[in-house]
Amino acid sequence: MPKRKILILAVILMLSVINYQRISGHENVRPVLVVSLLTIGALIALLIVEIVKRIKYGKEGI
């Protein structure tokens, strides 16, 4: 299950980054951009935590 969790987080992160790049008008900071950046940051943090758990506990999982 932890491997599937990492895969799901990676896919959601990739979709978030693609969606952020699709937004036009980066010259003005709009609330949509702020929320997008915060979401991308949170997803990166969750992905890093899951990868560190995976490395720390090995293949046996938690």
VMD Tcl script that builds the backbone (N, CA, C; Angstrom):
set m [mol new atoms 186]
animate dup $m
set s [atomselect $m all]
$s set {name element resname resid chain x y z} {
  {N N MET 1 A 0.802 -1.207 0.000}
  {CA C MET 1 A 0.000 0.000 0.000}
  {C C MET 1 A 0.849 1.277 0.000}
  {N N PRO 2 A 1.997 1.325 0.724}
  {CA C PRO 2 A 2.803 2.553 0.687}
  {C C PRO 2 A 3.308 2.891 -0.717}
  {N N LYS 3 A 3.614 1.876 -1.521}
  {CA C LYS 3 A 4.081 2.138 -2.879}
  {C C LYS 3 A 2.974 2.797 -3.702}
  {N N ARG 4 A 1.750 2.348 -3.503}
  {CA C ARG 4 A 0.606 2.918 -4.209}
  {C C ARG 4 A 0.362 4.361 -3.759}
  {N N LYS 5 A 0.589 4.637 -2.479}
  {CA C LYS 5 A 0.405 5.993 -1.948}
  {C C LYS 5 A 1.389 6.959 -2.582}
  {N N ILE 6 A 2.629 6.535 -2.733}
  {CA C ILE 6 A 3.653 7.371 -3.366}
  {C C ILE 6 A 3.283 7.629 -4.824}
  {N N LEU 7 A 2.812 6.604 -5.505}
  {CA C LEU 7 A 2.424 6.752 -6.906}
  {C C LEU 7 A 1.253 7.726 -7.059}
  {N N ILE 8 A 0.261 7.612 -6.202}
  {CA C ILE 8 A -0.900 8.512 -6.255}
  {C C ILE 8 A -0.477 9.951 -5.986}
  {N N LEU 9 A 0.362 10.167 -4.977}
  {CA C LEU 9 A 0.844 11.522 -4.687}
  {C C LEU 9 A 1.645 12.092 -5.850}
  {N N ALA 10 A 2.463 11.266 -6.479}
  {CA C ALA 10 A 3.267 11.735 -7.610}
  {C C ALA 10 A 2.375 12.130 -8.791}
  {N N VAL 11 A 1.343 11.361 -9.048}
  {CA C VAL 11 A 0.435 11.678 -10.153}
  {C C VAL 11 A -0.333 12.966 -9.867}
  {N N ILE 12 A -0.822 13.120 -8.646}
  {CA C ILE 12 A -1.554 14.335 -8.284}
  {C C ILE 12 A -0.631 15.550 -8.360}
  {N N LEU 13 A 0.613 15.403 -7.926}
  {CA C LEU 13 A 1.579 16.495 -8.015}
  {C C LEU 13 A 1.840 16.865 -9.470}
  {N N MET 14 A 1.997 15.869 -10.320}
  {CA C MET 14 A 2.228 16.142 -11.732}
  {C C MET 14 A 1.043 16.875 -12.347}
  {N N LEU 15 A -0.167 16.465 -12.019}
  {CA C LEU 15 A -1.353 17.150 -12.533}
  {C C LEU 15 A -1.444 18.582 -12.018}
  {N N SER 16 A -1.057 18.807 -10.779}
  {CA C SER 16 A -1.083 20.155 -10.216}
  {C C SER 16 A -0.090 21.075 -10.921}
  {N N VAL 17 A 1.099 20.560 -11.191}
  {CA C VAL 17 A 2.109 21.365 -11.878}
  {C C VAL 17 A 1.664 21.675 -13.304}
  {N N ILE 18 A 1.095 20.692 -13.982}
  {CA C ILE 18 A 0.599 20.926 -15.340}
  {C C ILE 18 A -0.525 21.956 -15.325}
  {N N ASN 19 A -1.416 21.859 -14.352}
  {CA C ASN 19 A -2.508 22.822 -14.235}
  {C C ASN 19 A -1.966 24.223 -13.939}
  {N N TYR 20 A -0.935 24.330 -13.128}
  {CA C TYR 20 A -0.340 25.631 -12.822}
  {C C TYR 20 A 0.277 26.257 -14.073}
  {N N GLN 21 A 0.939 25.461 -14.871}
  {CA C GLN 21 A 1.560 25.979 -16.091}
  {C C GLN 21 A 0.515 26.400 -17.118}
  {N N ARG 22 A -0.661 25.824 -17.034}
  {CA C ARG 22 A -1.730 26.137 -17.970}
  {C C ARG 22 A -2.358 27.497 -17.694}
  {N N ILE 23 A -2.269 27.987 -16.462}
  {CA C ILE 23 A -2.860 29.262 -16.080}
  {C C ILE 23 A -2.099 30.397 -16.759}
  {N N SER 24 A -2.835 31.250 -17.446}
  {CA C SER 24 A -2.178 32.372 -18.119}
  {C C SER 24 A -2.192 33.599 -17.213}
  {N N GLY 25 A -1.330 34.538 -17.507}
  {CA C GLY 25 A -1.298 35.774 -16.737}
  {C C GLY 25 A -0.508 35.669 -15.450}
  {N N HIS 26 A 0.747 35.257 -15.551}
  {CA C HIS 26 A 1.590 35.137 -14.361}
  {C C HIS 26 A 2.130 36.489 -13.882}
  {N N GLU 27 A 1.831 37.559 -14.614}
  {CA C GLU 27 A 2.381 38.850 -14.215}
  {C C GLU 27 A 1.689 39.417 -12.968}
  {N N ASN 28 A 0.438 39.058 -12.761}
  {CA C ASN 28 A -0.283 39.497 -11.559}
  {C C ASN 28 A -0.508 38.302 -10.647}
  {N N VAL 29 A -0.297 38.508 -9.368}
  {CA C VAL 29 A -0.508 37.424 -8.416}
  {C C VAL 29 A -1.984 37.410 -8.049}
  {N N ARG 30 A -2.639 36.365 -8.467}
  {CA C ARG 30 A -4.053 36.208 -8.179}
  {C C ARG 30 A -4.222 35.129 -7.118}
  {N N PRO 31 A -5.373 35.132 -6.446}
  {CA C PRO 31 A -5.599 34.094 -5.424}
  {C C PRO 31 A -5.499 32.675 -5.971}
  {N N VAL 32 A -5.877 32.481 -7.228}
  {CA C VAL 32 A -5.783 31.147 -7.819}
  {C C VAL 32 A -4.330 30.689 -7.889}
  {N N LEU 33 A -3.431 31.604 -8.220}
  {CA C LEU 33 A -2.005 31.251 -8.283}
  {C C LEU 33 A -1.457 30.920 -6.901}
  {N N VAL 34 A -1.865 31.684 -5.912}
  {CA C VAL 34 A -1.385 31.430 -4.548}
  {C C VAL 34 A -1.849 30.065 -4.061}
  {N N VAL 35 A -3.117 29.759 -4.296}
  {CA C VAL 35 A -3.642 28.459 -3.872}
  {C C VAL 35 A -2.951 27.333 -4.641}
  {N N SER 36 A -2.703 27.534 -5.919}
  {CA C SER 36 A -2.009 26.515 -6.710}
  {C C SER 36 A -0.602 26.268 -6.179}
  {N N LEU 37 A 0.113 27.336 -5.885}
  {CA C LEU 37 A 1.474 27.178 -5.355}
  {C C LEU 37 A 1.480 26.521 -3.980}
  {N N LEU 38 A 0.536 26.875 -3.130}
  {CA C LEU 38 A 0.452 26.237 -1.808}
  {C C LEU 38 A 0.118 24.756 -1.934}
  {N N THR 39 A -0.749 24.417 -2.861}
  {CA C THR 39 A -1.103 23.016 -3.076}
  {C C THR 39 A 0.096 22.224 -3.588}
  {N N ILE 40 A 0.829 22.801 -4.530}
  {CA C ILE 40 A 2.014 22.123 -5.048}
  {C C ILE 40 A 3.040 21.924 -3.932}
  {N N GLY 41 A 3.235 22.924 -3.101}
  {CA C GLY 41 A 4.159 22.802 -1.975}
  {C C GLY 41 A 3.740 21.726 -0.988}
  {N N ALA 42 A 2.445 21.672 -0.687}
  {CA C ALA 42 A 1.947 20.656 0.242}
  {C C ALA 42 A 2.113 19.255 -0.340}
  {N N LEU 43 A 1.841 19.102 -1.620}
  {CA C LEU 43 A 2.003 17.792 -2.256}
  {C C LEU 43 A 3.467 17.359 -2.288}
  {N N ILE 44 A 4.362 18.303 -2.541}
  {CA C ILE 44 A 5.794 17.980 -2.507}
  {C C ILE 44 A 6.206 17.531 -1.106}
  {N N ALA 45 A 5.711 18.237 -0.093}
  {CA C ALA 45 A 6.045 17.863 1.289}
  {C C ALA 45 A 5.525 16.464 1.617}
  {N N LEU 46 A 4.283 16.160 1.230}
  {CA C LEU 46 A 3.732 14.833 1.485}
  {C C LEU 46 A 4.508 13.744 0.751}
  {N N LEU 47 A 4.895 14.028 -0.468}
  {CA C LEU 47 A 5.654 13.053 -1.243}
  {C C LEU 47 A 7.022 12.801 -0.622}
  {N N ILE 48 A 7.683 13.845 -0.156}
  {CA C ILE 48 A 8.986 13.683 0.497}
  {C C ILE 48 A 8.848 12.869 1.776}
  {N N VAL 49 A 7.821 13.138 2.557}
  {CA C VAL 49 A 7.607 12.382 3.800}
  {C C VAL 49 A 7.386 10.904 3.499}
  {N N GLU 50 A 6.575 10.609 2.497}
  {CA C GLU 50 A 6.320 9.208 2.154}
  {C C GLU 50 A 7.579 8.516 1.638}
  {N N ILE 51 A 8.382 9.207 0.860}
  {CA C ILE 51 A 9.618 8.610 0.357}
  {C C ILE 51 A 10.600 8.359 1.497}
  {N N VAL 52 A 10.706 9.296 2.418}
  {CA C VAL 52 A 11.596 9.114 3.568}
  {C C VAL 52 A 11.124 7.947 4.431}
  {N N LYS 53 A 9.813 7.816 4.639}
  {CA C LYS 53 A 9.284 6.671 5.389}
  {C C LYS 53 A 9.624 5.373 4.686}
  {N N ARG 54 A 9.483 5.383 3.384}
  {CA C ARG 54 A 9.764 4.179 2.591}
  {C C ARG 54 A 11.240 3.792 2.705}
  {N N ILE 55 A 12.116 4.771 2.662}
  {CA C ILE 55 A 13.548 4.497 2.782}
  {C C ILE 55 A 13.888 4.047 4.198}
  {N N LYS 56 A 13.300 4.723 5.193}
  {CA C LYS 56 A 13.625 4.425 6.588}
  {C C LYS 56 A 13.172 3.030 7.008}
  {N N TYR 57 A 11.956 2.665 6.630}
  {CA C TYR 57 A 11.412 1.382 7.072}
  {C C TYR 57 A 11.625 0.258 6.076}
  {N N GLY 58 A 12.152 0.569 4.930}
  {CA C GLY 58 A 12.435 -0.471 3.950}
  {C C GLY 58 A 11.172 -0.976 3.275}
  {N N LYS 59 A 11.246 -2.182 2.770}
  {CA C LYS 59 A 10.135 -2.741 2.022}
  {C C LYS 59 A 9.032 -3.297 2.898}
  {N N GLU 60 A 9.283 -3.458 4.191}
  {CA C GLU 60 A 8.258 -4.067 5.050}
  {C C GLU 60 A 7.071 -3.164 5.275}
  {N N GLY 61 A 7.237 -1.860 5.038}
  {CA C GLY 61 A 6.111 -0.937 5.222}
  {C C GLY 61 A 5.928 -0.549 6.670}
  {N N ILE 62 A 4.866 0.164 6.924}
  {CA C ILE 62 A 4.596 0.641 8.289}
  {C C ILE 62 A 3.440 -0.115 8.867}
}
mol reanalyze $m
mol bondsrecalc $m
mol representation Tube
mol addrep $m
